[in-house]
């Protein structure tokens, strides 16, 4: 089964890029910027390889987020180890409480140590979240539609639209169940 995890886009919306699932990148062939995060790509498959491959959808419990919307180390106890390179978090009830989340440096460091290269969420990352990721080679993706996607393992394909200008490109994110 396939799940389209992209937000619908209306070109009549003047802020349509901000209301979609986006990646931000540079023109360099060896770098990817997502949410203004620099990620050096050591993979032979090219810089977009971080956007394609094994992924896990997991719930983000209320107990893993503090009152400021910071995802705490309790997340690591909740996630089933070993982790695939891409982890996508469903906020569920938390999405009604907080719309902007931030990742602590400790959690970013531990996720990177577990081999995670991309952390996605179905809400938004708070402004400045990308600063935590510098040095951890983690990429943030937000604006995913995960409400109807069951928790489990998938193959993620998230390809950017080819726009002729700017460094912000909406992405079409699709998950395929692992059989």
Legacy VTK file of the C-alpha trace (Angstrom):
# vtk DataFile Version 3.0
C-alpha trace
ASCII
DATASET POLYDATA
POINTS 179 float
0.000 0.000 0.000
1.129 3.544 -0.720
0.510 6.692 1.352
0.844 10.194 -0.055
2.265 12.219 2.855
2.310 15.586 1.078
0.085 18.489 1.960
-2.233 19.610 -0.835
-0.934 22.738 -2.532
-3.044 25.607 -3.863
-1.206 27.876 -6.276
-3.796 30.551 -5.476
-2.371 30.717 -1.940
0.350 33.420 -1.975
2.256 31.467 0.719
1.803 28.072 -0.945
5.458 27.118 -0.524
5.303 27.720 3.237
2.111 25.647 3.504
3.557 22.605 1.738
6.104 19.943 2.587
9.342 21.597 1.428
13.021 21.065 1.060
15.522 23.889 0.812
18.771 23.327 -1.006
21.773 24.992 -2.584
22.921 24.679 -6.159
25.928 22.641 -5.013
25.769 18.993 -6.046
27.222 17.785 -2.746
24.982 19.633 -0.294
21.320 19.577 0.640
19.589 22.265 2.660
16.295 21.320 4.247
14.885 23.880 6.616
18.164 25.785 6.082
20.188 22.855 7.418
23.470 22.017 5.693
23.996 18.325 5.151
27.164 17.095 3.475
26.343 14.075 1.376
28.964 11.352 1.498
26.650 8.900 -0.253
27.539 7.898 -3.817
23.864 8.181 -4.807
23.875 11.976 -4.601
22.492 14.608 -2.247
18.835 13.609 -2.528
19.559 10.072 -1.316
18.721 11.240 2.211
15.142 11.728 0.944
14.718 8.164 -0.343
14.872 4.807 1.414
13.962 2.957 4.594
11.781 4.943 7.019
9.760 4.391 10.171
6.558 6.165 11.173
6.288 6.457 14.967
3.964 8.246 17.356
5.343 11.161 19.365
3.852 10.697 22.856
2.980 13.685 25.045
5.502 12.387 27.602
8.344 13.022 25.112
7.701 16.769 24.732
8.249 19.386 27.422
6.113 22.511 27.956
8.240 24.532 25.472
7.618 22.022 22.655
11.120 20.536 22.952
11.378 16.839 22.110
13.220 15.230 25.020
15.424 12.165 25.471
12.326 10.160 26.429
11.715 9.850 22.669
14.714 7.534 22.424
13.197 5.106 24.936
9.954 5.162 22.939
11.518 4.394 19.538
12.278 0.790 18.661
16.033 0.341 18.096
17.620 -0.254 15.601
16.266 2.722 13.681
16.158 3.134 9.922
17.886 6.230 8.475
14.581 8.148 8.267
12.170 8.594 11.199
8.807 10.318 10.726
6.877 11.426 13.824
3.078 11.604 14.120
2.050 14.157 16.722
-1.583 13.066 17.166
-3.027 14.895 20.178
0.163 16.947 20.518
-0.633 18.562 17.173
-3.620 20.234 18.786
-1.469 21.562 21.645
1.681 22.677 19.841
2.300 23.459 16.187
6.045 24.122 16.413
8.511 21.619 17.806
12.218 21.824 18.567
14.788 19.065 18.943
17.261 19.097 21.815
20.962 18.825 20.987
21.208 15.628 23.036
18.392 13.951 21.098
19.891 15.079 17.768
23.268 13.651 18.791
21.799 10.316 19.898
19.635 9.968 16.768
22.667 10.644 14.573
24.643 8.043 16.565
21.845 5.540 15.782
22.284 6.267 12.052
19.252 8.535 11.577
19.807 11.013 8.727
16.300 12.505 8.409
13.731 13.374 11.080
10.293 14.317 9.813
7.207 15.559 11.615
3.589 16.198 10.671
3.668 19.694 12.159
6.362 22.389 11.947
9.803 22.654 13.426
10.211 25.840 15.459
12.312 28.586 13.949
15.943 27.984 14.818
15.574 24.188 15.122
18.071 23.736 12.322
20.857 25.197 14.500
20.699 22.108 16.728
21.369 19.847 13.756
24.573 21.455 12.536
27.364 18.977 13.072
25.012 15.994 13.430
24.298 15.537 9.683
20.573 15.326 10.450
17.951 16.734 8.114
14.575 18.055 9.288
11.439 17.657 7.201
8.099 19.060 8.260
4.577 19.459 7.000
4.061 15.729 6.431
0.536 14.272 6.401
0.744 11.192 8.622
-2.660 11.028 10.342
-3.851 8.025 8.292
-0.477 6.279 8.083
-0.150 3.359 10.511
2.926 3.159 12.722
5.484 0.915 11.058
8.298 0.538 8.561
8.106 1.941 5.036
10.142 3.059 2.057
10.120 6.863 1.724
10.390 8.623 -1.603
10.379 12.416 -1.291
11.194 14.134 -4.560
11.350 17.919 -4.948
9.479 19.722 -7.685
11.830 21.235 -10.232
11.308 24.965 -9.886
13.433 27.301 -11.964
14.266 29.730 -9.184
14.731 29.959 -5.462
16.146 27.498 -2.998
12.791 26.350 -1.580
11.068 23.491 -3.340
7.949 21.613 -2.291
8.436 17.887 -2.065
6.039 15.064 -2.950
6.496 12.553 -0.139
5.181 9.012 -0.600
5.513 6.038 1.731
5.323 2.429 0.537
4.653 -0.359 3.022
7.462 -2.849 3.526
6.116 -6.313 2.800
LINES 1 180
179 0 1 2 3 4 5 6 7 8 9 10 11 12 13 14 15 16 17 18 19 20 21 22 23 24 25 26 27 28 29 30 31 32 33 34 35 36 37 38 39 40 41 42 43 44 45 46 47 48 49 50 51 52 53 54 55 56 57 58 59 60 61 62 63 64 65 66 67 68 69 70 71 72 73 74 75 76 77 78 79 80 81 82 83 84 85 86 87 88 89 90 91 92 93 94 95 96 97 98 99 100 101 102 103 104 105 106 107 108 109 110 111 112 113 114 115 116 117 118 119 120 121 122 123 124 125 126 127 128 129 130 131 132 133 134 135 136 137 138 139 140 141 142 143 144 145 146 147 148 149 150 151 152 153 154 155 156 157 158 159 160 161 162 163 164 165 166 167 168 169 170 171 172 173 174 175 176 177 178
